[in-house]
Structure formats: structure tokens, C-alpha cells
């Protein structure tokens, strides 16, 4: 079994550094399990996930009408990948070279969402008898489904019979389907000193896109492994 050496969990906050964003990252968590079928052939099963959620402090105004945009802006990302493949191995003392292939599927989601302090029914210190504005609710939202095949070239170095490290070059050919939502706004209506209505604007239906490409963003992987 191999586990990615890439950083797994980090927390970003304003407890120590005074920044205005808080978030949790679980980045590039990856587990690879190998099962030896015969002398030089190995099956492999891989599970990969990524999670990030970041909350930004937006406007912090004291005066009308800018205070209507006070609130937070949150970004969310999640992806899950499952892969299956085979390796052809070439053993040389403590070093094991291999070539192989992998087929995979991946699902992912991304969203940006705004939450506001002032909403329907709240009182505001308005100097206008009648006032309206629009403010953003969400943008950049997409759902993604991918599949493909990967060419593999790698090396294992064994420190002992149980422990080893791995370096792997992978070249994925990806088929990508993506459902993209349009930016969304809401209309805010103020009469006197009260917000009397907040109504979301009509938006177009999400757009479906697809493409085929070679992914070169993560060609090289480093892992640590244990034999059991």
C-alpha cells in the first residue's frame, strides 16, 4: 500500500496571522493499493480525494447603501477519483522499475457563494425613501465528470522488505464533461428604513461543455509505501 507524500491537511485562519479568511484544506489525499498476481505482474487500485472550503470576509461598511453588501464569500471544492490498472515490473535488487496503465473516473464540484448580513425584514439606516440594488449570490459553480486512461512509468526503492518509496510519471488522456452555472444575483428593495424584499433574479440554464485533453498538471507523483 502506498500513501502520497504530498501535504494532506492544513488549516488557514486568522487566529495568529490576522487575515480575514478561514479555511480547511484536505489536499491530494491519495491511497494506492497493489496486489501481485504473478512474478512480474501487479494489479493496482487507487483512491484520491481533494477537499477545500475557505470563508472570506467581504465588505464591512458602516453606512447605507454600501452596508447592504456586508457579509462573507465562501469557496468550496470537492473531488473524488477511483482508478484501476496493471503494472509490468522489472526487479533489480532494491530497485523495482515498472510500466503500466490505469483507467480512472473522477467527479468534482466547485462553488462560490455569498451570504449577507442584511436581509428581508431587517432595519437599515437609510436616507432614501425608496432604494433598490442588486448583489451577487453565486458564481463560478460547476459540476465535473471525467474519465480516461493513464500511461505509467515508475520506480520503487526498497529500504527493507517492508518499507519503500515510489516515484511515478503518469500521462493521463482525459475525457471531460462539465456543467457550468451562470452567475446569480438578487434584487434588494428598501422602503424607508426596512428591507421589504429580497428576490433572486432569473438565470439561464446551466451550460454543458465537453473536451478531450492530456492533463500535464500532475505528471510526477511521490509516495511512501509499506508491504504487508
GIFEN-V697612 format. One record per residue. N is the residue number from 1. PHI is phi in whole degrees, 0 to 359 (NA if undefined). OMEGA is omega as a letter, one per 40 degrees, with the letter a starting at -180 (none if undefined). D_CENTER is the distance of its C-alpha to the mean C-alpha in Angstrom with 1 decimal. Layout:
n: (N	N)
phi: (PHI	PHI)
omega: (OMEGA	OMEGA)
d_center: (D_CENTER	D_CENTER)
//
This chain:
n: (1	2	3	4	5	6	7	8	9	10	11	12	13	14	15	16	17	18	19	20	21	22	23	24	25	26	27	28	29	30	31	32	33	34	35	36	37	38	39	40	41	42	43	44	45	46	47	48	49	50	51	52	53	54	55	56	57	58	59	60	61	62	63	64	65	66	67	68	69	70	71	72	73	74	75	76	77	78	79	80	81	82	83	84	85	86	87	88	89	90	91	92	93	94	95	96	97	98	99	100	101	102	103	104	105	106	107	108	109	110	111	112	113	114	115	116	117	118	119	120	121	122	123	124	125	126	127	128	129	130	131	132	133	134	135	136	137	138	139	140	141	142	143	144	145	146	147	148	149	150	151	152	153	154	155	156	157	158	159	160	161	162	163	164	165	166	167	168	169	170	171	172	173	174	175	176	177	178	179	180	181	182	183	184	185	186	187	188	189	190	191	192	193	194	195	196	197	198	199	200	201	202	203	204	205	206	207	208	209	210	211	212	213	214	215	216	217	218	219	220	221	222	223	224	225	226	227	228)
phi: (NA	238	236	300	273	301	305	260	230	216	242	243	207	252	295	246	256	74	281	251	233	235	196	238	243	240	256	54	291	219	235	237	247	244	229	280	271	210	305	240	239	227	275	223	231	233	233	227	221	222	222	213	215	234	247	255	279	270	296	219	270	256	243	286	265	298	295	294	260	294	161	233	233	244	248	230	219	214	214	221	234	236	219	224	195	224	233	253	251	228	268	217	53	276	249	233	264	207	236	178	213	209	249	217	225	219	239	213	218	223	210	233	228	252	238	243	290	258	222	306	96	284	269	226	271	271	258	251	289	209	213	223	207	243	221	286	250	202	200	69	285	209	241	229	232	230	210	170	231	235	271	238	216	212	216	248	242	266	282	205	292	256	245	203	241	224	233	224	259	232	235	271	262	245	255	240	242	223	254	251	265	286	298	244	234	230	263	250	244	243	236	66	250	224	280	266	201	228	233	284	287	291	232	286	294	302	259	260	236	212	201	233	203	262	275	250	281	224	288	245	239	239	222	244	227	223	259	214)
omega: (i	i	a	i	i	i	a	a	i	i	i	a	a	a	a	a	i	i	a	i	i	a	i	i	i	a	i	i	a	i	i	i	i	i	a	a	i	a	a	a	a	i	i	i	a	i	a	i	i	i	i	i	a	a	a	i	a	i	i	a	a	a	i	e	a	a	i	i	i	i	a	i	a	i	a	i	i	i	i	a	i	a	i	a	i	i	i	a	i	a	i	a	a	a	i	i	i	i	a	a	a	i	a	i	a	i	i	a	i	i	i	a	i	i	a	i	a	a	a	i	a	i	i	a	a	i	a	i	a	a	i	i	i	a	a	i	a	i	i	a	i	i	a	i	a	i	i	i	a	i	a	i	a	i	i	i	a	i	i	i	a	a	i	i	a	i	a	i	a	i	a	i	a	i	a	i	a	i	a	i	i	i	a	i	i	i	i	a	a	i	a	i	a	i	a	a	i	a	i	i	i	i	i	i	i	a	i	i	i	i	i	a	i	a	a	a	a	a	a	i	i	a	i	a	i	i	i	none)
d_center: (24.4	22.0	19.2	16.9	18.4	15.3	14.6	13.2	13.3	14.1	15.2	15.6	18.5	21.8	24.1	25.3	24.3	25.1	21.9	20.9	17.2	16.0	12.7	11.4	9.1	9.1	8.2	9.3	11.5	13.8	17.2	19.8	23.1	26.1	29.4	32.5	34.5	37.4	38.4	36.1	33.5	30.3	27.8	24.2	21.4	17.8	14.9	11.5	8.5	5.4	5.3	5.8	8.6	11.1	14.5	16.7	20.4	21.6	25.3	28.0	31.1	34.5	36.3	36.3	34.7	31.8	31.2	30.1	26.7	26.3	23.2	19.5	16.4	13.1	9.5	7.0	3.4	4.1	5.4	9.0	11.5	15.3	17.9	21.7	24.1	27.3	28.6	32.1	33.1	35.8	37.0	38.8	39.8	36.7	34.6	33.0	31.8	30.1	29.1	27.3	24.9	21.9	20.7	17.2	15.2	11.5	10.1	6.8	6.8	6.4	9.5	11.8	14.8	18.1	20.6	24.2	27.0	29.8	29.9	32.7	35.8	35.1	37.8	37.4	40.0	40.5	43.5	43.2	44.8	42.2	38.7	35.6	32.2	28.9	25.5	21.9	20.0	16.7	15.4	12.7	11.7	10.9	10.8	10.7	12.9	13.8	16.7	18.8	21.0	20.7	23.8	24.0	26.2	26.2	28.4	29.0	31.2	32.9	34.1	35.9	36.1	33.2	30.8	29.3	26.5	24.8	23.8	22.4	22.2	20.3	20.5	18.5	19.9	17.3	18.1	15.5	15.9	14.1	15.3	15.1	16.6	19.1	19.1	21.0	23.9	26.4	30.0	31.6	35.4	37.6	41.3	43.3	41.3	39.0	35.9	37.3	34.4	30.7	29.9	26.8	27.6	27.6	24.8	24.7	23.2	19.7	19.9	19.3	18.7	18.8	19.4	20.1	19.3	19.3	16.0	17.2	14.2	14.4	18.1	19.2	18.2	20.1	20.7	23.4	25.3	28.0	30.6	31.9)
//
